[in-house]
Amino acid sequence: MLVYVLPGTLETRETDLDVLWEAGATGLEERAGRLRAYFDSPADLALDGEWTDEPDQDWQADWKKGLTPVTAGRFTIAPSWLAAEVPPTQIPLLIDPGMAFGTGHHATTRLAVEALGQLDLVGRRVLDVGSGSGVLALAAALGGAAQVLGLDIDPVTLPAAIENAQLNGLKAVPGMPARFETSGGSLSFAVGSLDPDDLGHGSADEPEYDVLVANLFAELHDLLAGAYRAVLHPDSQLILTGILQDRLPLVRGALAREGFTQVSETLDGEWALVTARSS
């Protein structure tokens, strides 16, 4: 059995999980402060890990033991096989790990889910930019949003997001309140070229969304700030995460440049979440 071992945990290495899955990993396991990725054959990985050849074992069972439910405000994020462990007072948000970013264990995902849970989303239209596994779009839908669009440029994310929607019972809802699209090229192009009928409302001259959430890195938020403003109604909510604290000035400057107001920051370790209102 080929194992690629990296320093760190599922949480600290979450941004590398896509790379491992796309390289052909058949499973991941966190053990003794190290992340172990299992492969059927060697892969070319530009990461700081090392290959080992170990006796065969039931790695999938061990890997599943390492995943636990995550509390994020009124939501509890859990893999499907731990659904019974979600407290009855919490909203279950079921996300199975796979080839898309966002299992809920990383601080950036947890912060964004908490922020969505603090909003009154009933009847609102929500855009999730860089949706990955769909965790934020699904949180918005489960929180009462009327329509949610998850947008990503990576086609690998689409099946994972749809499967996670099904896990949460959203496919059976008429109209499926959360749906997902992929668009080649850049996210700035994808956001700027959104069809005004994407959610079945509005006109070509009318911004479409009441809430926009994006778990990206600071440089992309800087690039996309104008597109964020263009697709939001006035006085709508913007939620940005994936931001390292030392990159906060870049995000603050982008929001000021585009006229966003009521800027607020929430810190968790080295990560930050920024909320603002559109003008």
FENNOR-V611586 format. One record per residue. OMEGA is omega as a letter, one per 40 degrees, with the letter a starting at -180 (999 if undefined). NEAR is the number of other ideal C-beta (glycine too) atoms within 10 Angstrom. Layout:
omega=OMEGA near=NEAR
omega=OMEGA near=NEAR
This chain:
omega=i near=13
omega=a near=17
omega=i near=19
omega=a near=21
omega=a near=15
omega=i near=19
omega=i near=12
omega=a near=15
omega=i near=17
omega=a near=18
omega=a near=18
omega=a near=18
omega=a near=22
omega=a near=21
omega=i near=12
omega=a near=18
omega=i near=25
omega=a near=19
omega=a near=15
omega=i near=23
omega=a near=20
omega=i near=12
omega=i near=16
omega=i near=15
omega=i near=21
omega=i near=13
omega=i near=18
omega=i near=23
omega=i near=21
omega=a near=20
omega=i near=14
omega=i near=6
omega=i near=9
omega=i near=14
omega=a near=25
omega=i near=22
omega=a near=29
omega=a near=20
omega=i near=18
omega=a near=10
omega=a near=6
omega=i near=12
omega=i near=16
omega=a near=5
omega=i near=18
omega=i near=6
omega=a near=14
omega=i near=10
omega=i near=19
omega=a near=10
omega=i near=13
omega=i near=11
omega=a near=8
omega=i near=12
omega=i near=5
omega=i near=6
omega=i near=11
omega=a near=8
omega=a near=19
omega=i near=13
omega=i near=10
omega=a near=14
omega=a near=19
omega=i near=15
omega=a near=11
omega=a near=15
omega=i near=20
omega=i near=10
omega=a near=19
omega=i near=19
omega=i near=16
omega=a near=23
omega=a near=17
omega=i near=17
omega=i near=24
omega=a near=22
omega=a near=26
omega=i near=24
omega=a near=18
omega=a near=14
omega=i near=11
omega=a near=16
omega=a near=14
omega=a near=7
omega=i near=12
omega=a near=18
omega=a near=10
omega=i near=5
omega=a near=7
omega=i near=16
omega=i near=18
omega=i near=21
omega=a near=27
omega=a near=24
omega=i near=28
omega=i near=15
omega=a near=20
omega=a near=18
omega=i near=17
omega=a near=25
omega=i near=25
omega=i near=32
omega=a near=24
omega=a near=28
omega=a near=21
omega=a near=25
omega=a near=19
omega=i near=24
omega=a near=27
omega=i near=23
omega=a near=24
omega=i near=29
omega=i near=32
omega=a near=20
omega=i near=24
omega=a near=27
omega=i near=18
omega=a near=13
omega=i near=19
omega=a near=8
omega=a near=22
omega=i near=9
omega=a near=10
omega=i near=20
omega=a near=25
omega=i near=30
omega=i near=27
omega=a near=32
omega=a near=27
omega=a near=24
omega=i near=31
omega=a near=29
omega=a near=27
omega=a near=30
omega=a near=29
omega=i near=30
omega=a near=32
omega=i near=31
omega=i near=33
omega=i near=31
omega=i near=26
omega=i near=24
omega=i near=24
omega=a near=13
omega=a near=22
omega=a near=18
omega=i near=23
omega=i near=32
omega=i near=22
omega=a near=31
omega=i near=21
omega=i near=26
omega=a near=16
omega=a near=18
omega=i near=10
omega=a near=16
omega=a near=25
omega=i near=17
omega=a near=13
omega=a near=25
omega=i near=28
omega=i near=18
omega=i near=17
omega=i near=27
omega=i near=24
omega=i near=14
omega=a near=19
omega=i near=21
omega=a near=11
omega=a near=20
omega=a near=13
omega=a near=7
omega=i near=12
omega=i near=5
omega=a near=8
omega=a near=16
omega=i near=22
omega=i near=28
omega=a near=20
omega=i near=24
omega=i near=16
omega=i near=16
omega=i near=16
omega=i near=9
omega=a near=9
omega=i near=13
omega=i near=19
omega=i near=15
omega=a near=12
omega=i near=20
omega=a near=21
omega=a near=13
omega=i near=10
omega=i near=19
omega=i near=9
omega=i near=15
omega=a near=11
omega=a near=18
omega=i near=19
omega=a near=11
omega=i near=13
omega=i near=15
omega=a near=8
omega=a near=7
omega=a near=6
omega=i near=9
omega=a near=16
omega=a near=23
omega=i near=27
omega=a near=21
omega=i near=23
omega=i near=25
omega=a near=29
omega=i near=23
omega=a near=25
omega=i near=19
omega=a near=17
omega=a near=22
omega=i near=13
omega=i near=18
omega=i near=23
omega=a near=17
omega=a near=14
omega=a near=25
omega=i near=23
omega=i near=15
omega=i near=20
omega=a near=24
omega=a near=22
omega=a near=15
omega=i near=19
omega=i near=23
omega=i near=16
omega=i near=9
omega=i near=11
omega=a near=22
omega=i near=23
omega=i near=24
omega=a near=25
omega=i near=31
omega=a near=28
omega=a near=25
omega=i near=26
omega=a near=15
omega=a near=14
omega=i near=10
omega=i near=16
omega=i near=15
omega=i near=10
omega=a near=16
omega=i near=24
omega=a near=16
omega=a near=12
omega=a near=22
omega=i near=25
omega=a near=13
omega=a near=12
omega=i near=18
omega=i near=13
omega=a near=22
omega=i near=11
omega=a near=13
omega=a near=15
omega=a near=10
omega=i near=15
omega=a near=14
omega=i near=13
omega=a near=15
omega=a near=10
omega=a near=11
omega=a near=17
omega=i near=23
omega=a near=23
omega=i near=23
omega=a near=21
omega=i near=27
omega=i near=17
omega=a near=24
omega=999 near=13
